[in-house]
C-alpha cells in the first residue's frame, strides 16, 4: 500500500498547502480584528454564504447560527450589533469551515480586501491576499495539468 503522505495532493503538515489551510483562517481573524465595523459585517456575510444552518450550529457555539436565524426572512445582511460577541477564535472557526465547504468563497475575499480602503493597508490583509492568490494559482495549475492529462488520446 502506498504511503498517503507521499501523494502530491495530500496536504501534509510540512506542505505549503497545509500551511495555507491553517494560516488563512488565522489571517482572516486578524483582518477581522483590525477591520472597522462595516467591514467586519461584510467579511462575516461573505463567509456565512456557503454554510448551511447545521454547519453554523456546530461552530463557535452556534453564534453564527443565531445571526442567520435572526436574519431569516428579512435582510440577509449582518448588522454591527450581531457581531458583539464574535471573537478571534470564532472567526478562525468560521473561516476554516467556509474554506472546507467553498474554497472559492474564501478566495473571493481577495476582491473584498483589495477594494476596501480600510483593509487594503493592513499587513494581515496583505499576507492573506498573497496566500489566497498563491493558492488559487496553485489550484488552477493543478487543474490545468489534470485537464491536459484527460485530453491525451492514448
C-alpha positions as CSV (number, residue, x, y, z in Angstrom):
1,X,0.0,0.0,0.0
2,X,1.3,3.4,-0.9
3,X,2.2,5.9,1.8
4,X,-0.5,8.6,1.6
5,X,1.9,11.3,2.8
6,X,3.8,10.9,-0.4
7,X,0.8,11.8,-2.6
8,X,1.3,15.2,-4.2
9,X,-2.3,16.4,-3.4
10,X,-2.1,15.4,0.2
11,X,-1.7,18.4,2.5
12,X,0.8,17.0,4.9
13,X,1.9,19.2,7.8
14,X,5.1,20.1,6.0
15,X,3.5,21.0,2.7
16,X,2.7,24.6,1.6
17,X,-0.9,23.6,1.1
18,X,-1.3,22.6,4.8
19,X,0.4,25.8,5.9
20,X,-2.0,27.9,3.8
21,X,-5.0,25.9,5.1
22,X,-4.2,26.8,8.7
23,X,-2.7,30.2,8.1
24,X,-5.7,31.6,6.0
25,X,-8.3,31.3,8.8
26,X,-5.9,32.9,11.3
27,X,-5.2,35.8,8.9
28,X,-8.9,36.2,8.3
29,X,-9.4,36.5,12.0
30,X,-6.6,39.1,12.3
31,X,-8.1,41.1,9.4
32,X,-11.5,40.9,11.2
33,X,-10.0,42.2,14.5
34,X,-8.4,45.2,12.8
35,X,-11.4,46.0,10.5
36,X,-13.9,48.7,11.0
37,X,-17.4,47.6,12.0
38,X,-18.9,47.8,8.5
39,X,-16.1,45.7,7.0
40,X,-16.5,43.2,9.8
41,X,-20.1,42.8,8.8
42,X,-19.2,42.3,5.1
43,X,-16.5,39.8,6.0
44,X,-18.8,37.7,8.1
45,X,-21.6,37.9,5.4
46,X,-19.2,36.6,2.8
47,X,-18.0,33.7,5.0
48,X,-21.6,32.8,6.0
49,X,-22.9,32.5,2.4
50,X,-21.7,28.9,1.7
51,X,-22.5,27.4,5.1
52,X,-25.7,25.7,5.9
53,X,-27.5,26.0,9.2
54,X,-26.2,22.7,10.5
55,X,-22.6,23.8,10.0
56,X,-23.3,27.1,11.7
57,X,-24.8,25.4,14.7
58,X,-21.7,23.3,15.0
59,X,-19.1,26.1,15.0
60,X,-18.4,28.8,17.5
61,X,-21.1,27.6,20.0
62,X,-23.7,28.5,17.4
63,X,-23.1,32.2,17.4
64,X,-23.3,32.4,13.6
65,X,-26.4,30.3,13.5
66,X,-28.1,32.8,15.8
67,X,-27.1,35.6,13.3
68,X,-28.6,33.5,10.4
69,X,-31.8,32.7,12.3
70,X,-32.2,36.4,13.3
71,X,-31.9,37.4,9.7
72,X,-34.2,34.7,8.4
73,X,-36.9,36.1,6.1
74,X,-35.5,39.6,6.2
75,X,-32.5,41.5,5.0
76,X,-29.7,38.8,5.0
77,X,-27.1,41.4,5.9
78,X,-25.1,41.1,9.2
79,X,-25.6,44.0,11.5
80,X,-22.9,45.6,13.7
81,X,-24.8,44.5,16.8
82,X,-24.8,40.9,15.6
83,X,-21.0,40.9,16.0
84,X,-20.7,42.0,19.6
85,X,-19.9,38.5,20.8
86,X,-17.8,37.3,17.9
87,X,-14.2,36.9,18.8
88,X,-11.0,35.9,17.1
89,X,-11.4,32.1,17.7
90,X,-15.0,32.3,16.3
91,X,-13.7,33.9,13.1
92,X,-10.9,31.3,12.8
93,X,-13.6,28.6,13.1
94,X,-15.9,30.3,10.6
95,X,-13.1,30.9,8.0
96,X,-11.9,27.3,8.4
97,X,-15.4,25.9,7.8
98,X,-16.1,28.2,5.0
99,X,-12.9,27.1,3.1
100,X,-13.9,23.4,3.8
101,X,-17.3,24.0,2.1
102,X,-16.3,26.5,-0.6
103,X,-12.7,27.4,-1.1
104,X,-13.9,29.8,-3.9
105,X,-15.8,31.8,-1.3
106,X,-12.7,32.3,0.8
107,X,-10.6,33.0,-2.3
108,X,-13.2,35.6,-3.2
109,X,-12.1,37.6,-0.1
110,X,-9.2,38.9,-2.3
111,X,-11.7,41.1,-4.2
112,X,-13.2,42.4,-0.9
113,X,-9.9,43.1,0.7
114,X,-8.4,44.9,-2.3
115,X,-11.5,47.2,-2.8
116,X,-11.7,48.2,0.8
117,X,-9.5,51.2,1.6
118,X,-9.8,50.4,5.3
119,X,-8.5,46.9,4.9
120,X,-6.1,47.2,2.0
121,X,-3.3,48.8,4.1
122,X,-3.4,46.1,6.8
123,X,-0.3,43.8,7.0
124,X,-2.6,40.8,7.8
125,X,-4.7,41.7,4.7
126,X,-1.6,41.9,2.5
127,X,-0.4,38.5,3.8
128,X,-3.9,37.0,3.4
129,X,-4.2,38.3,-0.2
130,X,-0.8,36.8,-1.1
131,X,-1.8,33.4,0.3
132,X,-5.1,33.4,-1.4
133,X,-3.7,34.4,-4.7
134,X,-0.9,31.8,-4.4
135,X,-3.4,29.1,-3.5
136,X,-5.7,30.0,-6.4
137,X,-2.8,29.9,-8.9
138,X,-1.7,26.5,-7.5
139,X,-5.2,25.1,-7.9
140,X,-5.5,26.4,-11.4
141,X,-2.2,24.9,-12.3
142,X,-3.2,21.6,-10.8
143,X,-6.5,21.7,-12.7
144,X,-4.7,22.6,-16.0
145,X,-2.3,19.6,-15.5
146,X,-5.3,17.3,-14.8
147,X,-7.2,18.7,-17.9
148,X,-4.1,18.2,-20.1
149,X,-3.9,14.5,-19.0
150,X,-7.5,13.9,-19.7
151,X,-7.1,15.2,-23.2
152,X,-4.4,12.6,-24.0
153,X,-6.0,10.4,-26.7
154,X,-3.7,7.4,-26.0
